[in-house]
Each structure stands twice: as C-alpha cells, then as structure tokens.
C-alpha cells in the first residue's frame, strides 16, 4: 500500500516538466522589446520635428524684415485727373526698411536656439521612460506566464493525488475518506479558476505590451507571421544591474540635498534648465522694448512736363521714423515683469521636479531593501521549511499516519510560495528599472558613441 501511494507521487514531483512550447525565433527578450519600442516610438519623431521647427524659426528670426515698397500717384487733381495739369502731381515710388528695437533680433535668435536645445534631453528622458514602461510590462507578462507554468505543473500533481485518493477509497485500504476525494477535486477546480484569471491578466498585459511593439512588426517583413495571439517571451528572467548600486545599497541615508545633486544631471532636469535659460533670455528680450524701433524710408517722385512742354524736376524724399517709448508703465514695464514672473515659475518647476525625483529615489530604495529582505527570508527559511513540511506530510500519509487534507494543503503552500518567490524576484527587477531611470544620465554618458 505504501509503495502504491509513494511511487507515482515521488516520480511526479521529481520529474515535473512544463507543457508550454513556443517558437524560439519569434520569442521576444526583455532588452529586445525595449529596443523595438524605443526605435519605433512616434513621440520621438514628433519631438524631433518640433525641435526642427524651432530651429528653423531661430534662423529666420535673425533676419531683417523685408522692405516695403509703395507705388502711387500723389496730388492728382480731381477736376480733370490730368497728370501734367498741376506742378505737384507726381508718380511716386517709395521703399521703407524697418529696423527692430535694439538687439532684439539677435536675442530672439538666441532664445529660440536655447528652446531647441531642450528637445534632445526630452527625447533622452522619453527613451528612459519607455524602458521603464515596456520593461515593466514585459516583466509583468513574464510573471503571469511563469505563474501559469507553475500551476500547470502542480495541476498534474493534484490530478495524481485525486486518482490515488479515489483508488485508495475504492479499495477500502488505508484511511482515505470520501471527503478527501471531494477535497482533491475542489482544489483542481480552484486551480482551473486561477488559470482562467491568470489568462485574463496575461491578455491584458500582452495587449499593453503589443501596443508598444505592433507598429514595428507591421512594418518589418521578418515578423510578418507574428501577431498579438502568438506573441511569446523568452523564458529567462533578466538580471538588471543597478547603475548606482553603491548609492542604492548604502545603509546610510543621504540628505535630500545630496540626492538632488546626484539627480541634477537627469535629462528631464536639464530640459527644464534649458527652458529656464530661454525665459531668462526672454527678460533680456523684453528689455529691448524700451528702445525705439527705427524705419528708413526713401521715395522718388516723377513729374510730367507742364502743359506748355516745360520740363519739371522730379522729387527725391528720404526720411527716418522712430517711436518714442514714453508710456512705459502700462506696456513695457508690464511686459518685463511678465517675463520675470515666467522665468520664476519655470524655476519652481525645476524645484518640484527634483523633489519628485528625490522622493522616487527614496521610496524605491526603501522598497528594494524590503524586497531583498523578503527574498532572503524565502530563500533561506520559508521555501525550505514549506518543502520539508510537504515532504513530511506526504511521508506520513504514505505510512497511513497522516491526513490526506494535510497533504493537499502542504502542496498548495508549496505552489503559493514558489509563485510568491518568483513574484518577489520580478518586483525586484522592476525596482531596478525604476532606480535606473533616475540615473539615466549616467547610463547615457556611459554609452559608446554610435550606439
């Protein structure tokens, strides 16, 4: 009777294999998914066009406005509209050239160039955020698929337990009772329900991941046969190295000022600094409003001969016009004050951003520390103890000295513990992603040119 119970269970436990198969050529790795998403992100294309637009405006802004030409008849008599009747009647052609206030052209050119310099840093920040988003979706999808694999393996074990319980009950040998058979069938049903829920979660995460990858696969002939329904991931969980491992692992909590200094070179912060610089230039540009705007005009007036055939002299006119900024209180002063307030508001934007990054670092570091503590607890104590308990309950049951319900409970505990341990490792890698985003500037600096 002991051999009847023990042999198939031991063989099943020691030789469990996964049932899922996939096409290795089409399996997507963690790094490949991120690379595809970054290389096919429409946001990056749009951002580059925005930068080009401002750059072109910068080049155009440093050019004088086109001169204005005027053509007309002056002093034409209304009693006969004869061109030669009156001495002041003339055909007049004039040119006017405007000269902007002070150095406003050069300053505007510089301001637009400073604005355009923020866009490359915005794209660097976007790529880092895409890595976090797509990487997290990949890891969540992996977690769900791995959970399904573990449950599928244990379902075979519970099916074997149910068969053994039913055979033992039918033969009236041992302590197997009818409720043991019901319990085994109940656990199988619960596993089926868990698999159904996990399948729904898998489709949700795959859908979100596919949203980042679909455009690349549609346009790439090599992946013509790959779609949402046969999208599979590689079966290896990536080990993401921390960019600032010493800073993260340090037992001493750094002051917020020190953390902010380490994060001040983050692409998102640099992008805001470029905006601050552009608004400071805007103050300088507003100050040019106090200077006059000049215009030079020249005209030539042609006169016809008089009715007696005597020649008349043509006229030449040259003049300068400029405005007098006398009423500065209601206009120029307010425009300068507006530019100053705008610059100060952008400065507060940088402060808030640094606070957000510092808070994200502190929170992620604290969560990572707790995750690592849980991981050590599972590895060194919880998993070995649960496996020992499962082995002990199985041994007791095969010796007719244990309860079938305890065998089932112990195997459920093993399954849940294995899923929890895998989930902890996935969450750890996701925290590595979050922390690496905060130090994206160091990763960019370490990337060889051309990559």
C-alpha positions as CSV (number, residue, x, y, z in Angstrom):
1,X,0.0,0.0,0.0
2,X,2.9,2.4,0.9
3,X,4.6,1.7,-2.5
4,X,1.3,2.2,-4.2
5,X,0.9,5.7,-2.8
6,X,4.5,6.8,-2.8
7,X,6.0,5.7,-6.1
8,X,3.8,7.8,-8.6
9,X,3.9,10.9,-6.4
10,X,7.7,10.9,-5.9
11,X,8.2,10.3,-9.7
12,X,5.7,13.1,-10.5
13,X,7.3,15.6,-8.0
14,X,10.8,14.9,-9.2
15,X,10.1,14.8,-12.9
16,X,7.6,17.6,-13.5
17,X,8.0,19.4,-16.8
18,X,6.4,22.4,-18.4
19,X,3.8,21.9,-21.1
20,X,4.1,25.3,-22.9
21,X,6.1,25.4,-26.1
22,X,7.0,28.4,-28.4
23,X,8.9,29.3,-31.5
24,X,12.3,30.3,-30.3
25,X,13.0,32.5,-33.4
26,X,10.0,34.7,-32.5
27,X,10.4,34.8,-28.8
28,X,11.0,38.4,-27.5
29,X,13.7,39.0,-25.0
30,X,13.5,41.8,-22.3
31,X,16.1,44.0,-23.9
32,X,14.8,43.4,-27.5
33,X,11.3,44.5,-26.5
34,X,12.7,47.8,-25.0
35,X,14.9,48.4,-28.1
36,X,12.0,47.9,-30.5
37,X,9.7,50.2,-28.5
38,X,12.3,52.9,-28.3
39,X,13.2,52.7,-32.0
40,X,9.5,52.9,-33.1
41,X,8.1,55.5,-30.7
42,X,6.1,58.1,-32.7
43,X,6.6,60.6,-29.8
44,X,10.3,60.8,-30.5
45,X,9.7,61.5,-34.2
46,X,7.2,64.3,-33.3
47,X,9.6,65.8,-30.8
48,X,12.4,65.9,-33.4
49,X,10.1,67.7,-35.8
50,X,9.2,70.2,-33.0
51,X,12.9,70.9,-32.5
52,X,13.5,71.3,-36.2
53,X,10.5,73.8,-36.3
54,X,12.0,76.0,-33.6
55,X,15.5,75.7,-35.1
56,X,14.2,77.0,-38.4
57,X,12.4,79.8,-36.6
58,X,15.6,80.7,-34.9
59,X,17.4,81.0,-38.2
60,X,14.6,83.1,-39.6
61,X,14.3,85.4,-36.6
62,X,17.8,86.8,-37.1
63,X,16.8,88.4,-40.4
64,X,15.7,91.9,-41.0
65,X,12.0,92.2,-42.1
66,X,11.6,92.6,-45.9
67,X,11.5,96.2,-47.1
68,X,8.1,97.6,-48.0
69,X,7.6,99.2,-51.4
70,X,4.9,101.7,-52.2
71,X,3.6,102.8,-55.6
72,X,1.1,105.6,-56.2
73,X,0.0,108.9,-57.7
74,X,0.4,111.9,-55.5
75,X,-1.5,115.2,-55.7
76,X,-3.6,114.2,-58.7
77,X,-6.2,116.9,-59.5
78,X,-9.7,115.8,-59.2
79,X,-11.2,118.2,-61.7
80,X,-9.7,116.5,-64.7
81,X,-7.2,113.9,-63.4
82,X,-4.6,115.3,-65.8
83,X,-1.2,114.1,-64.8
84,X,0.5,117.3,-66.2
85,X,-2.0,119.8,-65.0
86,X,-0.6,120.6,-61.6
87,X,3.0,121.1,-60.6
88,X,2.8,118.8,-57.5
89,X,1.3,115.9,-59.3
90,X,3.7,113.1,-59.4
91,X,4.1,109.3,-59.8
92,X,5.7,108.2,-56.6
93,X,7.7,105.0,-55.8
94,X,8.9,104.5,-52.2
95,X,10.8,102.0,-50.1
96,X,10.6,101.6,-46.3
97,X,13.0,99.4,-44.3
98,X,12.2,98.6,-40.6
99,X,14.9,98.1,-38.0
100,X,13.7,96.2,-34.9
101,X,14.4,97.6,-31.4
102,X,17.9,97.3,-30.1
103,X,19.4,93.8,-30.3
104,X,16.0,92.1,-30.4
105,X,16.8,90.1,-33.5
106,X,20.0,88.5,-32.1
107,X,18.4,88.0,-28.7
108,X,15.3,86.3,-30.2
109,X,17.6,84.1,-32.2
110,X,19.5,83.1,-29.1
111,X,16.2,82.5,-27.2
112,X,14.9,80.1,-29.8
113,X,18.2,78.2,-30.0
114,X,18.0,77.8,-26.2
115,X,14.5,76.5,-26.5
116,X,15.5,74.0,-29.2
117,X,18.3,72.7,-27.0
118,X,15.8,71.2,-24.5
119,X,14.4,68.8,-27.0
120,X,17.3,66.3,-27.2
121,X,17.1,65.9,-23.4
122,X,13.3,65.5,-23.6
123,X,13.9,62.6,-26.0
124,X,16.5,61.1,-23.7
125,X,14.0,61.2,-20.9
126,X,11.3,59.7,-23.1
127,X,13.5,56.8,-24.0
128,X,14.3,56.2,-20.3
129,X,10.6,56.3,-19.5
130,X,9.8,53.9,-22.4
131,X,12.4,51.5,-21.0
132,X,10.6,51.5,-17.6
133,X,7.1,51.2,-19.1
134,X,7.9,48.5,-21.6
135,X,10.3,46.7,-19.3
136,X,7.7,46.6,-16.5
137,X,5.0,45.3,-19.0
138,X,7.5,42.6,-20.1
139,X,8.2,41.6,-16.5
140,X,4.5,41.5,-15.6
141,X,3.8,39.3,-18.6
142,X,6.6,37.0,-17.7
143,X,5.3,36.8,-14.1
144,X,1.9,35.8,-15.3
145,X,3.3,33.2,-17.8
146,X,5.6,31.8,-15.1
147,X,2.6,31.6,-12.6
148,X,0.6,29.7,-15.2
149,X,3.5,27.3,-15.8
150,X,3.9,26.6,-12.1
151,X,0.1,26.0,-11.7
152,X,0.0,23.7,-14.8
153,X,2.8,21.6,-13.2
154,X,1.1,21.4,-9.9
155,X,-2.3,20.6,-11.5
156,X,-0.8,17.4,-12.8
157,X,0.3,16.6,-9.2
158,X,-3.2,17.3,-7.9
159,X,-4.7,15.1,-10.6
160,X,-2.4,12.3,-9.5
161,X,-3.4,12.9,-5.9
162,X,-7.1,12.7,-6.8
163,X,-6.6,9.5,-8.7
164,X,-4.7,7.9,-5.8
165,X,-7.3,9.1,-3.3
166,X,-10.1,7.6,-5.4
167,X,-8.2,4.3,-5.9
168,X,-7.5,4.1,-2.2
169,X,-11.1,4.8,-1.3
170,X,-12.4,2.3,-3.8
171,X,-10.1,-0.5,-2.5
172,X,-11.1,0.3,1.1
173,X,-7.4,0.3,2.0
174,X,-6.0,3.0,4.3
175,X,-7.7,6.0,5.8
176,X,-8.9,7.7,2.6
177,X,-12.4,9.1,3.0
178,X,-14.9,10.4,0.6
179,X,-14.3,14.0,1.7
180,X,-10.6,13.5,0.6
181,X,-11.8,12.8,-2.9
182,X,-14.1,15.8,-2.8
183,X,-11.2,18.0,-1.4
184,X,-8.8,16.9,-4.2
185,X,-11.5,17.7,-6.9
186,X,-12.2,21.0,-5.2
187,X,-8.5,22.0,-5.4
188,X,-8.4,21.1,-9.0
189,X,-11.4,23.3,-9.7
190,X,-9.7,26.2,-7.8
191,X,-6.6,25.7,-9.9
192,X,-8.7,25.9,-13.0
193,X,-10.2,29.2,-11.8
194,X,-6.7,30.6,-11.0
195,X,-5.6,29.7,-14.5
196,X,-8.6,31.4,-16.0
197,X,-7.9,34.6,-14.0
198,X,-4.2,34.5,-15.0
199,X,-5.1,34.0,-18.6
200,X,-7.2,37.2,-18.5
201,X,-4.4,39.1,-16.8
202,X,-1.9,37.7,-19.4
203,X,-4.0,39.0,-22.3
204,X,-4.3,42.4,-20.6
205,X,-0.5,42.8,-20.2
206,X,0.2,41.4,-23.6
207,X,-2.2,43.9,-25.1
208,X,-0.5,46.8,-23.4
209,X,2.9,45.4,-24.4
210,X,1.8,44.8,-28.0
211,X,0.7,48.5,-28.2
212,X,4.3,49.5,-28.0
213,X,5.6,46.9,-30.4
214,X,2.8,46.5,-33.0
215,X,4.0,49.3,-35.4
216,X,7.5,47.8,-35.7
217,X,6.2,44.3,-36.5
218,X,3.7,45.6,-39.0
219,X,6.4,47.4,-41.0
220,X,9.0,44.6,-40.6
221,X,8.7,41.7,-43.1
222,X,10.8,39.5,-40.8
223,X,7.9,39.4,-38.3
224,X,5.0,39.2,-40.8
225,X,3.8,35.9,-39.1
226,X,4.0,37.3,-35.6
227,X,0.9,39.0,-34.1
228,X,-0.7,39.5,-30.7
229,X,-2.0,36.0,-30.5
230,X,1.3,34.2,-31.0
231,X,3.5,36.7,-29.2
232,X,5.7,34.8,-26.8
233,X,8.5,35.9,-24.5
234,X,11.8,34.3,-23.7
235,X,11.8,32.1,-20.6
236,X,14.7,33.8,-18.9
237,X,14.2,36.4,-16.3
238,X,16.7,39.3,-16.9
239,X,19.0,40.4,-14.2
240,X,19.1,44.2,-14.3
241,X,22.2,45.7,-12.9
242,X,21.8,48.9,-10.9
243,X,23.6,51.9,-12.3
244,X,24.3,53.4,-8.9
245,X,24.5,50.2,-6.9
246,X,26.7,51.6,-4.2
247,X,24.4,54.6,-3.6
248,X,21.3,52.4,-3.5
249,X,22.9,49.7,-1.3
250,X,24.3,52.2,1.2
251,X,23.0,51.8,4.7
252,X,23.4,55.5,5.3
253,X,20.5,57.6,4.1
254,X,21.8,60.6,2.2
255,X,20.5,64.0,2.7
256,X,17.9,65.2,0.2
257,X,20.4,67.9,-1.0
258,X,23.0,65.3,-1.8
259,X,20.5,63.1,-3.6
260,X,19.2,66.1,-5.6
261,X,22.8,67.0,-6.6
262,X,23.2,63.5,-8.0
263,X,20.0,63.7,-9.9
264,X,20.5,67.3,-11.2
265,X,22.0,66.0,-14.4
266,X,18.9,63.9,-15.2
267,X,17.7,64.6,-18.8
268,X,14.3,65.9,-17.6
269,X,16.1,68.3,-15.2
270,X,18.4,69.5,-18.0
271,X,15.4,70.1,-20.3
272,X,13.8,72.3,-17.6
273,X,17.1,74.2,-17.2
274,X,17.1,74.9,-20.9
275,X,13.6,76.4,-20.5
276,X,14.8,78.5,-17.6
277,X,17.7,79.8,-19.7
278,X,15.3,80.6,-22.5
279,X,13.0,82.5,-20.2
280,X,15.9,84.5,-18.8
281,X,16.8,85.5,-22.3
282,X,13.1,86.4,-22.6
283,X,13.7,89.0,-19.9
284,X,16.5,90.5,-21.9
285,X,14.3,90.5,-25.0
286,X,11.5,92.3,-23.1
287,X,14.0,95.0,-22.0
288,X,14.6,95.8,-25.7
289,X,11.1,97.2,-25.8
290,X,12.4,100.3,-24.1
291,X,14.5,101.1,-27.1
292,X,12.9,102.8,-30.2
293,X,12.0,101.0,-33.4
294,X,13.5,102.6,-36.4
295,X,12.5,102.8,-40.0
296,X,14.3,104.4,-43.0
297,X,12.1,105.4,-46.0
298,X,13.1,106.8,-49.4
299,X,10.9,107.7,-52.3
300,X,11.2,109.0,-55.8
301,X,8.5,111.2,-57.4
302,X,8.3,111.5,-61.1
303,X,6.6,114.7,-62.6
304,X,5.4,115.2,-66.2
305,X,6.2,118.3,-68.2
306,X,3.8,121.2,-67.8
307,X,1.1,121.9,-70.4
308,X,3.5,124.2,-72.3
309,X,6.1,121.5,-72.6
310,X,8.5,122.8,-70.0
311,X,10.3,120.2,-68.1
312,X,9.6,119.7,-64.3
313,X,12.1,118.5,-61.8
314,X,11.5,115.1,-60.2
315,X,11.4,114.8,-56.4
316,X,13.5,112.7,-54.1
317,X,12.5,112.1,-50.4
318,X,14.5,110.5,-47.6
319,X,13.3,110.2,-44.0
320,X,13.7,108.4,-40.7
321,X,10.8,107.4,-38.4
322,X,11.1,106.0,-34.9
323,X,8.7,105.6,-32.0
324,X,9.1,107.2,-28.6
325,X,8.6,104.8,-25.7
326,X,7.1,107.4,-23.3
327,X,4.3,105.4,-21.8
328,X,6.3,102.6,-20.4
329,X,4.4,102.0,-17.2
330,X,1.4,100.4,-18.9
331,X,3.2,98.4,-21.6
332,X,7.0,97.9,-21.5
333,X,7.2,97.7,-17.7
334,X,4.4,95.1,-17.6
335,X,5.9,93.1,-20.4
336,X,9.3,92.9,-18.5
337,X,7.5,92.0,-15.3
338,X,5.6,89.2,-17.1
339,X,8.9,87.8,-18.5
340,X,10.4,87.9,-15.0
341,X,7.4,86.0,-13.5
342,X,7.5,83.4,-16.2
343,X,11.2,82.8,-15.5
344,X,10.5,82.4,-11.8
345,X,7.6,80.0,-12.5
346,X,9.9,77.7,-14.5
347,X,12.4,77.8,-11.7
348,X,9.7,76.4,-9.4
349,X,9.1,73.7,-12.0
350,X,12.7,72.5,-11.6
351,X,12.4,72.5,-7.8
352,X,9.2,70.4,-7.9
353,X,10.8,68.0,-10.4
354,X,13.9,67.5,-8.3
355,X,11.6,66.9,-5.2
356,X,9.7,64.3,-7.2
357,X,12.9,62.5,-8.3
358,X,14.3,62.6,-4.8
359,X,11.1,61.2,-3.4
360,X,11.1,58.5,-6.1
361,X,14.6,57.5,-5.2
362,X,14.0,57.3,-1.5
363,X,10.8,55.3,-2.0
364,X,12.3,52.9,-4.5
365,X,15.4,52.4,-2.3
366,X,13.3,51.6,0.8
367,X,11.0,49.2,-1.2
368,X,14.0,47.5,-2.7
369,X,15.5,46.9,0.8
370,X,12.3,45.3,2.0
371,X,12.0,43.2,-1.1
372,X,15.6,41.9,-0.7
373,X,14.8,41.1,3.0
374,X,11.7,39.1,1.9
375,X,13.7,37.4,-0.9
376,X,16.4,36.3,1.7
377,X,13.6,35.0,4.0
378,X,12.0,33.0,1.3
379,X,15.3,31.6,0.1
380,X,16.9,30.7,3.4
381,X,13.9,29.8,5.5
382,X,10.4,29.8,4.1
383,X,10.8,27.8,0.9
384,X,13.0,25.0,2.6
385,X,10.5,24.8,5.5
386,X,7.5,24.6,3.2
387,X,9.1,21.9,1.1
388,X,10.1,20.0,4.3
389,X,6.5,20.2,5.6
390,X,5.2,18.9,2.2
391,X,7.6,16.0,2.3
392,X,6.8,15.2,5.9
393,X,3.0,15.2,5.3
394,X,3.4,13.0,2.2
395,X,5.6,10.6,4.1
396,X,3.1,10.5,7.0
397,X,0.2,9.9,4.6
398,X,2.0,7.0,2.7
399,X,2.7,5.4,6.1
400,X,-1.0,5.6,7.0
401,X,-0.1,8.1,9.7
402,X,-1.2,11.3,8.1
403,X,-4.2,13.2,6.8
404,X,-4.9,13.5,3.1
405,X,-6.1,17.1,3.6
406,X,-2.8,18.0,5.1
407,X,-1.0,16.6,2.0
408,X,-3.2,18.8,-0.2
409,X,-2.7,21.9,2.0
410,X,1.1,21.4,2.0
411,X,1.2,21.1,-1.8
412,X,-0.9,24.3,-2.1
413,X,1.5,26.1,0.3
414,X,4.4,24.9,-1.9
415,X,2.7,26.3,-5.0
416,X,1.9,29.6,-3.5
417,X,5.4,30.0,-2.0
418,X,7.0,29.3,-5.4
419,X,4.8,31.8,-7.1
420,X,5.4,34.4,-4.3
421,X,9.2,33.9,-4.6
422,X,9.1,34.3,-8.3
423,X,6.9,37.4,-7.9
424,X,9.3,38.9,-5.4
425,X,12.2,38.5,-7.9
426,X,10.1,40.2,-10.7
427,X,9.3,43.1,-8.4
428,X,12.9,43.4,-7.5
429,X,13.8,43.7,-11.2
430,X,11.1,46.3,-11.7
431,X,12.5,48.4,-8.8
432,X,15.9,48.2,-10.5
433,X,14.2,49.6,-13.6
434,X,12.7,52.5,-11.6
435,X,16.0,53.3,-9.9
436,X,18.0,53.1,-13.2
437,X,15.6,55.6,-14.7
438,X,16.6,58.1,-12.1
439,X,20.2,57.8,-13.2
440,X,19.5,57.7,-16.9
441,X,22.1,60.5,-17.4
442,X,24.9,58.2,-16.2
443,X,23.8,55.4,-18.4
444,X,23.7,57.7,-21.4
445,X,27.1,59.1,-20.6
446,X,28.5,55.5,-20.4
447,X,27.0,54.5,-23.8
448,X,29.7,54.5,-26.6
449,X,29.1,56.9,-29.4
450,X,27.2,55.4,-32.3
451,X,25.0,53.2,-30.0
